[in-house]
Amino acid sequence: MLGIVTGLKSEAQLLRGLDLICISTGGRGHIARAKIERLAERGITGLVSFGIAGALSPELRAGDIVIAGKSISEGGEMWTAHQPWIDALLWSVAQPRSNGHRDDVPHHAAARRSEGHAGSMPTWSADREDASMPPHTPPVTPALGRGPSERQTPAAPWIPAQGRDDRRGGVRVGTILGMDRLLSSPQEKADAFARTGALAADMESHHVARAAAEHGLPFIAIRAISDDVNEALPAIMASFVDTEGRTKMSAVLAALILGRVSIGELLQAGRASKRAHQALLRCRGALAGLR
């Protein structure tokens, strides 16, 4: 059985009904490391980092999918993803269905789940190894992104990205940069792209890749873009999610009252995140077939 690591509970909900073990970390590095370690010790056959990410490449837009050929950390560590899984995901996700859609579930269901209204999930693991999924999970505000609070600044000049050019149907294979912090401005995104050539950044994949290497397990990262390189999101949004990946509505309301985030910013981020969640559903069938 595969172990799936997400940042948000809404991401895990997209995989409900599949024979998988899922954990969500809320984007906390130290918690992610401990949870992934416990997950790896449960006899799983491989590790998958699954969820949304921020674009570093100026070619990527909300809803594009990045499959990791490699995962790297800010400290320069690098891990290579399992090539058979890369090939299987790339083929499956990029192939249209006979009805013209790429999803393996109806679009009305895709929209409902991406908004956080799905009721149950695959086997759920919280801090306790045998914890079960609660009967209902509150909707997750899809406002989390890897974006900053400053005004937008021009993107850096184009630098060839690491990864093949087999971009079919909004799918790209390349490097994903794992970080334990949010990038604070569009300029930081551009600088990270210039420095690493990574296509996207998230807060889980490097922990997943490191644990997989330590336990001799194959790994892959599948990320859908929620914000492009020039998008700015208030950094306060990182505090809107708890350690289980659930929305802390009290934090959202406090930020609104104090003027640290606006309704418009939440709505814009929510639309982009919804599109990314729907794109992740394209990987559902392929994930179920990984062995």
C-alpha positions, 0 to 999 in steps of 0.5 A, spaced: 500 500 500 502 506 498 503 512 503 500 519 501 503 525 504 499 532 503 499 539 506 492 540 506 486 535 508 482 537 502 488 534 497 487 528 501 480 528 500 481 528 493 483 520 493 477 518 498 475 511 496 482 508 494 486 503 497 491 508 500 494 511 507 494 518 507 497 523 512 496 531 512 502 535 515 499 542 515 505 545 511 509 544 518 516 541 517 518 538 523 511 535 524 512 533 517 518 529 518 515 525 524 509 523 521 512 521 514 517 517 519 511 513 522 508 512 515 514 509 512 514 504 518 508 501 517 510 497 511 508 501 505 510 500 498 512 507 496 511 514 498 507 519 494 507 527 495 501 529 493 498 536 493 498 544 490 504 548 489 507 554 487 510 555 480 517 558 480 517 557 472 514 563 468 511 558 463 507 555 469 499 557 470 494 555 475 492 548 474 498 545 470 501 539 473 508 538 475 511 531 476 517 530 479 523 527 476 527 530 482 526 533 488 531 538 491 532 541 498 534 548 500 540 545 502 542 542 496 540 535 497 537 531 491 533 525 490 531 522 484 524 520 483 522 513 481 522 512 473 517 507 472 512 511 476 514 518 472 512 514 466 506 511 468 503 518 471 505 522 465 502 517 460 496 516 464 495 524 466 496 526 459 491 521 455 484 524 454 478 519 456 474 517 450 469 522 452 474 528 451 475 529 459 482 527 463 478 526 469 476 519 472 470 522 476 465 526 473 466 534 473 460 535 478 464 531 483 471 534 482 468 541 483 464 538 490 471 535 492 475 540 490 471 545 495 472 540 501 465 537 501 467 530 500 465 526 506 470 520 507 477 519 505 482 513 504 485 510 510 487 516 514 493 517 519 493 522 524 498 523 529 496 516 532 498 511 527 491 507 528 487 514 528 481 513 523 478 519 519 473 523 522 466 522 519 466 529 517 472 534 515 470 541 515 471 545 508 478 547 507 479 554 505 483 553 499 487 560 500 493 557 501 499 558 496 506 559 496 506 566 495 508 573 498 505 579 501 509 584 497 506 587 490 508 583 484 515 584 481 517 582 474 519 575 473 526 574 472 529 573 465 527 566 462 532 560 464 531 553 461 528 549 467 530 542 469 526 537 466 524 534 459 520 538 454 514 533 454 509 538 456 502 535 454 495 537 456 498 541 462 503 536 464 510 537 466 516 533 468 521 536 472 525 538 479 520 540 485 524 544 490 522 543 497 522 548 502 520 549 510 518 556 509 513 560 504 517 564 499 515 571 501 515 575 494 515 574 487 522 576 486 524 570 491 520 565 486 524 568 481 530 568 484 529 560 486 528 558 479 534 562 477 538 558 482 535 551 482 531 551 475 526 547 479 519 548 476 515 549 482 516 549 490 512 546 495 513 544 503 512 536 503 516 533 497 523 534 500 521 530 506 517 525 503 523 524 498 528 524 504 524 519 508 523 514 502 531 514 501 532 512 508 527 507 508 529 504 501 522 506 498 520 509 491 517 516 491 514 520 486 511 527 487 505 530 483 503 537 484 498 542 481 500 549 480 495 554 485 499 560 484 504 562 478 511 566 479 508 573 479 502 572 484 502 575 491 498 572 496 499 575 504 504 570 508 499 570 513 495 565 509 500 560 512 497 560 519 490 559 516 491 551 516 492 547 523 497 541 523 492 536 520 491 540 514 484 543 516 482 550 516 482 554 522 477 559 521 478 563 527 485 565 524 481 567 517 476 571 521 482 575 525 486 576 519 480 579 516 478 583 522 485 586 523 486 588 515 492 583 514 488 579 508 482 582 504 476 578 501 478 579 494 485 576 496 481 570 499 477 569 493 482 570 488 486 565 492 480 560 492 479 560 485 486 558 483 486 553 489 480 550 486 483 549 479 489 546 482 485 541 486 481 539 480 487 538 476 489 533 481 483 529 480 486 527 473 492 523 477 487 519 481 486 513 477 494 513 475 495 513 483 491 507 484 495 503 479 502 505 482 505 499 484 
